[in-house]
Amino acid sequence: MTTGLVLIAAVLVLGGVIATVGDRLGTRVGKARLTLFNLRPRRTATLITILTGVIISASTFSLLFAVSDQLRTGVFELENIQDDLKETREELKEAQSEKERIETRLKNARRQQNTAQRQLEQINRSLQQAVEQQVQTQAQLKSTQQRLNESQTKFQQAQQLLSTVSQQAATLQAEIEQLQTDRQELIRQRDAVREQIAQRDQEIAQRDQAIASRETKLKDLESQIAFLAQQKDTLEREYEDLRRGNVTLFRNQTLAWGVVRVDVPSAAPKAVDQLLQRANQLVAQIIQPGTTKVDNQVIRITNAQVEQLANQIASGEDYVVRVISAGNYVVGEPCVLAGEACIDVIATAVPNQVVFQQGEVIATTTVNPTAMNSQVVAERIFLLIAAAQFRSRQAGILDDTVRIADNRRETVMSFIEQVQQSTLPLEIQVVAAEDAYTAGAQLELIAVRDGQVLFSTS
């Protein structure tokens, strides 16, 4: 193998060198415009290139024949080798015939002769399978044929060979058993690794779920913080308005609302008008305290908004209709006293549909009464209530229709005291006590430990 690689490398290097020399020689001949045999310079350069290629081929064959005896033998003596092989096979046939005649005279050595025959057949198969060992096998066959009469010696040699083969077979069997044992151990290790990987994947999935849950809670808290900041800004502005004047009607304050279902489309304008009248009466009483009878209109809304609202609720479904204030107004608003309809209002209608299913968790938090003081526990629960109210408003439920427990502060404070008395960490949840609709929601506070509800506000 090494000789062949060296030979190939030498041929490649020699070919590259001669090709380079030929190229440069042809280039110089072309540049010098030399001529041979009265040929033109270009023809002379072409002839030089052809001669260079011939030299490359000749040098390559010379190198191959000089270095490789097998190649010379294969090229020049192939027919002789084939004739020798044919003669050898004929001699082999004659030897087999001679062997058969000897078998008839060697009754006492039948067993030895059969063993020699098996050895001979094995040698024949080896001759057919291994061309590289052909010369050695033929020598062994001739030696076997010459020593056939010495059957006892051949028998002993066959026994030795059989013993060697038996030892090799035993060794191979032991190696096979060892490999099988190793394979079983590797399979066991592979199964153990797969179980560990599956367990790790499950743990990673659980951690991913926990991270996703915490990210969701974080987003909810961020939304709640943003909403509370907005509320803070609103309250600050309203506080400023209070300092500057006696504000009695606030922006986005609900003036009138109701669940409306119109079976006949023609009745929709009347339903809207009734809500507007209720809102008008309430506004008049707020702006002018002590007013009992309202004869003039003080609220202002465009006809287009009224028509749009009437068309919306004329579908025959349940709608929650609200009339809310569009701005802040003070007691004794000058325009109202002047008899003008100047209190801008907005009327909205949303389908009265299920927002939360019964038992659905609206908001949740965790407390550890043993590691927190009572004030922190109470603040966290109040923040949880604010978050639940915020989420309810975000889902479309009216602000003043979300009730916590029985809507009594005493009930919530009793629940907080129970939480503060606990000696174990608890998960506090706000859940829907019943199906919550757009028109209102009944929420309950529950304390959960390991999935079990310990106590609640219900």
N, C-alpha and C positions, 0 to 999 in steps of 0.2 A: 504493500500500500504506500509506504514512504517512498520507495523507489519510483513508483508510478507518479506520485505527486511531484517529486524532484524532476522527473523526466518531463512532465507537462510544463512545469515552471521553466525548465531550461529551453524547451521548444518555444514557449511564448516569448521569453527574453531574446532568444536567438532570432526569432521571426521579427520582433520589434526592432532589433538592432539592424538586421539586414534590410528591413523595409525602410528604416530611417536613412541608412547609407544609400540605398537605391534611390530614395526620393531626392536626397541632397545631390547625388551624382547626376540624376536626370535633370534636376534644376540647374546645376552648374553646366551640364552639357548643353541644355537649352539656352542658358544665358551666354555661354561661349560660342553658341551656334556652330558646334562641331558637327562633322559629317563622317559617316562610316558607309563604305560601299557605295559612295556617290549618292547617298540619300539626303533628303532635306534635313535641316536641323530638327524640325518637329518630329519627323519620322525617326531620326536618330535617337531623340529623347524617348520616343515610344518604344523603340527597340531596346534601349537601355533598361527601361522599366520592365519589359517582358523578360529580359535576361535576369533581372533581379528577382522576379517572381519565380523563375525556373531555379535559380540558386537557392531561394528560400525553401522550395519543395524538396530539392535534392539534399540540401543540408538537413532538413527535417527527417527525411527517410534515412539518411546516413546516421544521424544521431540515434534514431530509434533502433536501427539494426545493430549499431555498435554497442548500445547499452543493454538492450533486451535480448537475451538468448531465446526466450520463449517466443518472441515475435518472429525472429529469424526462423526458428523451428516451425512455427505455425504457418508461415508464408511459403517456405521452400520445401518442407518435409511433411506437409499435411497428408499427401497421398500415401507416403511410406508409413506414416503412423496408422492410417486407416487400414492399410494392408496388414500391418502387424496385428492390429486389433482383430481383423477377420481371422488371421491364422491362429491367434490365441483362442478365439472362440471355438474354432474347429478342434484345437487341441483340448479345449475344455470338454467338448462333446466326446472326444475319444477317451479322455480321462474318466468321464462318467460311465462310458461303456466298460472300461477296464475295472472301474469300481464295482459295477454290477457283477462282473465275473468273479471278482475277488470275494464278494459277499456270499456266493454259493460255496466257496471253499472255507469260509470263516464262520462255521456254525457255532463254534465255541465263543466267538467274539461278536455275536450278533448285536448285542446291546452296544458294544463299543463302536461297531460300524454304523449303527443308526445314529449314534451321537455324532460321529464324524460326518455323516451325510447331512445332518441338520446344520453342523458347522459349515459344511461346504455350501449348502443353500444360502446360509446367512452371508457367506463371503460373496456368492453370486449376486444377492440383492445389494450388497455394499458396492459391488462393481457397477451396477446399474444406477445407483443413487449418487455416488461420489465419483465424478470424472477426475477430480484433482488427485484422488488416491488410487487411480487406476493402475499405475505402474507397480505400486507397492502391493496391491491386492493380487495382481497377476503373479508376482513373485511368490506370495504366500500360497496361491493355488498350485503353482508348479511344485513348491516344496511339499504341499500336502499330497499331491499325486505321487511324488517320488517316495513318500514315506507311508503310503497306504498299507504296505505290508507290515509296517510296524504299528499295528492297530492299538497295541497296548499303550505305546508311548503317546500316540495321538489321543487315545481315550483319557490318559492322565492329563494331557494338555487341555482337553475339552472339559474335564472335571475342574481343573484350575480356573479355566475361563468361566465355567458355570458358577463356581464359588465366587469369583470376582463379581460377576453379574448379579448374583444373589446379594452379595454385600452392598453393591451399588443400589439394587432395588430396595434393600432394607434401609439404606441411608436416605434414598429418595422418599420412601414411605414415612420415615421419621421426620424429614423436612416438610413433607406434605401435612402431616399431623400438626407439626409446629406452626406451619402457615395457617392451617385451619383454626388452631387455637388463637393465633394472633388476629386472624380475621374476626373471630367471634368477639375478642376483646375490643377490637376497633369498632365493630358494630355496636357493642354495648356503650363504648365511649361516645360514638356518634349519636345514639339515641339519648344518652344523658345530656350531651351538648344541645340537642334539639329541644329537649324538655326545658333546659335552662334558658335557651333562646326564646321559647314560647312563653315561659314565665316572665322573662325580662320584657318581651313584647307586651304582655298583658299589663305588667306594672307600668310600662311607658304609656300604654293606652289610658290606664287609669289616671296617671299623672297628667296626660294631655287633657283628659276630661276635667280634672280638677282645675288645671290652668285655664281651660276655656270657661269653666264656671266662674272662676275668680275674675277673669277678664270681663265676663258679662256683668258680674256684680260691680266691677270697677267702672264699667261704662254707665251702669245705672246710677252709681254714686256720683259720677262726673256730671251726668244729666241733672241729677237732683241738686248738685252744688250749683250748676249753671242756673237752674230754675230758682233756687233760693237766692242766688246773687241778683237775678233779675227781680225777684220779689223784693229784695232789700232795696234795690234802686227805686223800685216803684213806691215802696213805703217811705223812702227818704223824700221822694218828690211829693208824695201826698202829705208828709209831715211838713214840708215847706209850705205846701198849699194851706195846711191847717194853721200854720203860723201867720200866714198872710191874710187869711180869711176863714170864715166859718163854713168849710166844705162839708156838705151833707149828702151829696150824691157823687159817688166815685165812678171812675171809668171802669168798664167791664162789670159793673154791678148788675146782678140779675133783677130786673124789674117785674117780670111776670114770666111764667113758664107753665107748660102743661103737656100731657100726652094726648095727642090729637089723632083721631082716626076718622077720615071722611069717607063715607060710603057712597055719597053722590058728589061728583065733582063740583056741582053748582054750590054746594054747601061750604066749600073751602074758603072763599072770601069772608063769609060770616064768621067762621072759626078764627081766622086771623084777626078780624075786626074786634072780636071779643077779647082776645089777648091784648091787643093794643089799647083797648079801653081800660082794662085792668091796669096796664102799665101807666097809662095817662093819669088815672086816679091816684096811683101810688106816688108818682112824681110830683103831682100837684100838692099832695099832703106833705111830702118831704120838703119841697121848696117853700111852701107856705104852711108852716105848722098850725094846726087848729082848723084847717079847712075840712069841712064835712061834705059839702056838695060841690062837685066840679061840673061847671057848665061849659067851659071853653077848653080847647085843645092846647096842651102845653108841650107835647112831644112832637118831634118832627122826623118823618121818614118818607122817602120818595115813593111815588106810585109804582115805579118800576120794581122796587124791592118788594112791595106788597104783592104785586102780580106774580113775580117770580116765586115768592114763598107760597102763594095759593096754588100755583101750578105744580109746585113740588109736592105738596101734601095731598094733592087730588088723586093720587094713585091708589087709595084705599088701604094703605098700610099704616101701621102705627108709627108716628113721628113725635119726637120730643122737640117742641117749639119753644124758643127762648127769645125774650125781648131784653136786651142789655143796653146799658148806658154807653154812649160813645165818648164821653168825656167827664171831667170833674166839674161840679156845679155847687154854688154856695147857697145858703139860706137866703131867700129874698132875691133871687136872681133878677136883675133889673128888667131883662127882656120879658120874663114871665109876668112881673108886676105890670108891665106895659101891655099885657094881653097878647103877646106874640107866642107863636109855637116855635120855640128856639132850643128846646132840649133834644139834641140829636140822639137817636136810638138806632140799634141794629137788631134785626130779627133774623134768627137762624133756625133751621130745621134739620135734624139728623134722624135716621131711622132708629126706632127704639128696638135695638137688637141685643142679643146676649153678648156681653163683653168678656165676662169671666165665668167659667163653669163652677158649679158648687164644689168646694174643696180645693180649688186651684190656689196655689201659693202666689200671692201678689208681691210680697217683699219678705226678706229674711235677713237675720243677723245672728251673731253668736255673742254670748256674754259668759263671763266667768266670775260669779259673785265672790268667790274666795280671793281673786286677784284684783278685783275692782272695788272701789268704794261705792256706796249707795247712790251718790250723785251721778257718777259715770254710768252706772247701770240704768238709771232713770233717763239720763240724757240720750243714751243709745236707743232705748225703747221709744222715746218721743221722736227721735230722728227716724226710726223705723216707721212709725205712724205717718210722719210727714212724707217719707218716701212712698208709702202705699197710697197716700192721697195724691201725691204727684203722679204716680203711675196711673192711677184711676182717671185723673184729669187728662193725662196724655192719651189714654185709651178712648176718651170721648165721654166719660161719665160727667154729669153736671157737678159743679164744685160743691154746692150746698146740699147735695143728696147722698154724699158718701158718709155712712154712719159707722163708727167704730163701736163694737159691742152694742150696748143699749143707748149710746150717745151720751153717756154720763161720765163725768170725770172721775167720780168715786169708783166706778167699776175698773177703770184703767189703773187708778192708783192702788186698788186692791191687788190687781194682777202684778203690778211692779213690786209690791211688798212680798208677794209669794216668790217672785224671782230672786229678790234680794236675800231671802231666807234659805235659798238652795245652797247646798254644799258641793254641787257638781256643775261643770260647764253645761250650758243649755243652748239650744238653738231656738230662737224666738222667730215665729212666722206670723205673717198676716195673711189669712186665707179668706176666701169668699164663703160666707155662711150659707148662701143659697145662690142660685144663678143671678148674676149681676147684669142688669140692663143699663142702657144709656140713661134711663130716667132715674136710676138710683142703684146703690149697692150697699149691702149689709156685710161688714167685715168683722172678723173675730181675731183676737190675739191668742196664740197657742204656744205652749212651751214643749219642746220635743227633745228627747234624749234617746239616742240609738234607734231612731225611727218610731219610738213610742211616745204618744201624747201624754204628758204628765198632768197638765192642768190648762185651763183656758178661761176666757172671759164669758163664755156662754153658760 
